[in-house]
């Protein structure tokens, strides 16, 4: 994805394929939710569609991306600061960046990485209940 979109959007798009979160849960991430010791992202229930807390294990690459981002946005509340009114990025920011790179709505949606994770797991054959619990469907 393009670097022209800004560090926050670029980082969000880079970690999206690792964390398989809904775009809103991703862009609404807060520094206080990151457990650096356990390498986990602990998302409170009120931010999740089913109102249940969710723990996302963080791959080494995601930790590296977040550590780099923390140098720029770590003093604030949100991982992905907006330069607008909301305080954090909107999901539309992710779409705009992908469209600027030439990916249209048929090639990319902001929920596409999450759907890819669901589809891959279905092919591997774990139980439907496990997939539901992992992705809060």
C-alpha positions in Angstrom: 0.0 0.0 0.0 1.1 3.5 -0.7 3.3 5.4 1.7 1.6 8.6 0.5 -1.4 7.8 2.7 0.5 8.6 5.9 2.1 6.4 8.6 -1.1 5.7 10.5 -3.0 4.4 7.4 0.0 2.6 6.1 0.6 0.8 9.4 -3.1 -0.1 9.8 -3.1 -1.6 6.3 0.1 -3.5 7.1 -1.1 -5.1 10.3 -4.7 -5.8 9.1 -3.7 -9.2 7.5 -2.2 -10.3 10.7 -5.0 -9.4 13.2 -8.1 -10.1 11.2 -10.2 -7.4 13.0 -13.2 -5.6 11.7 -12.0 -2.3 10.2 -13.7 -0.3 13.0 -12.1 -2.4 15.7 -8.7 -1.9 14.0 -9.0 1.9 13.5 -10.4 2.5 17.0 -7.4 0.8 18.7 -5.9 2.4 21.7 -2.4 2.2 23.1 -3.8 1.1 26.5 -5.1 -2.1 24.9 -1.7 -3.3 23.9 0.0 -5.7 26.3 3.6 -5.5 25.2 4.8 -8.2 27.7 2.3 -10.8 26.4 2.3 -9.5 22.9 -1.5 -9.2 22.8 -4.1 -6.7 21.8 -6.8 -6.8 24.5 -10.0 -5.2 23.0 -12.8 -4.4 25.4 -16.2 -5.8 24.7 -17.9 -2.5 24.0 -15.7 -2.1 20.9 -16.7 -5.5 19.6 -19.8 -6.4 17.6 -20.9 -9.0 20.1 -19.9 -6.9 23.2 -17.4 -9.6 24.4 -13.8 -8.8 25.1 -11.4 -10.0 22.4 -7.7 -10.9 22.7 -5.6 -10.8 19.5 -2.1 -12.4 19.6 0.4 -10.1 18.0 3.0 -11.5 15.6 6.5 -10.3 15.8 5.9 -8.2 12.6 2.9 -6.5 14.1 4.8 -5.6 17.3 7.6 -4.1 15.1 5.0 -2.0 13.2 3.4 -0.8 16.4 6.7 0.0 18.0 7.6 2.2 15.0 4.1 3.8 15.1 4.4 4.4 18.9 7.3 6.9 18.3 4.7 9.1 16.5 1.4 8.5 18.1 2.3 6.8 21.4 1.7 9.9 23.5 -2.0 9.9 22.5 -4.9 7.7 23.2 -5.3 6.1 19.8 -2.9 3.9 17.7 -4.0 5.4 14.5 -4.5 9.1 14.9 -6.7 11.0 12.6 -5.8 14.4 11.5 -9.6 15.2 11.5 -12.2 15.5 14.2 -12.7 11.9 15.4 -9.4 11.4 17.1 -8.8 8.1 15.4 -8.8 7.0 11.8 -12.0 6.1 10.1 -12.5 3.0 8.1 -13.0 5.2 5.1 -9.3 6.2 5.3 -8.3 2.6 4.6 -10.5 2.4 1.6 -9.3 5.8 0.2 -5.7 4.6 0.5 -6.3 1.3 -1.3 -8.3 3.1 -4.0 -5.5 5.6 -4.5 -3.2 2.6 -5.1 -5.5 1.5 -7.9 -7.5 -1.2 -6.0 -11.2 -0.8 -6.7 -14.1 -2.0 -4.5 -14.1 -5.4 -6.3 -10.4 -6.0 -5.4 -10.3 -4.6 -1.9 -12.7 -3.8 0.9 -11.6 -2.7 4.4 -13.1 -6.0 5.8 -11.3 -8.0 3.1 -8.4 -9.2 5.2 -10.8 -10.4 7.9 -12.9 -12.3 5.4 -9.7 -13.8 4.0 -8.9 -15.2 7.4 -12.3 -16.7 7.8 -12.1 -18.3 4.3 -8.7 -19.7 4.9 -9.8 -21.3 8.2 -12.8 -22.8 6.6 -10.6 -24.5 4.0 -8.4 -25.9 6.8 -11.4 -27.5 8.5 -11.7 -26.3 12.1 -15.1 -26.4 13.6 -17.6 -23.7 12.7 -17.9 -22.8 16.4 -14.1 -22.2 16.6 -14.3 -19.9 13.6 -17.2 -18.0 15.1 -15.4 -17.5 18.3 -12.1 -16.4 16.7 -13.8 -13.9 14.4 -16.8 -12.9 16.5 -19.1 -13.6 13.6 
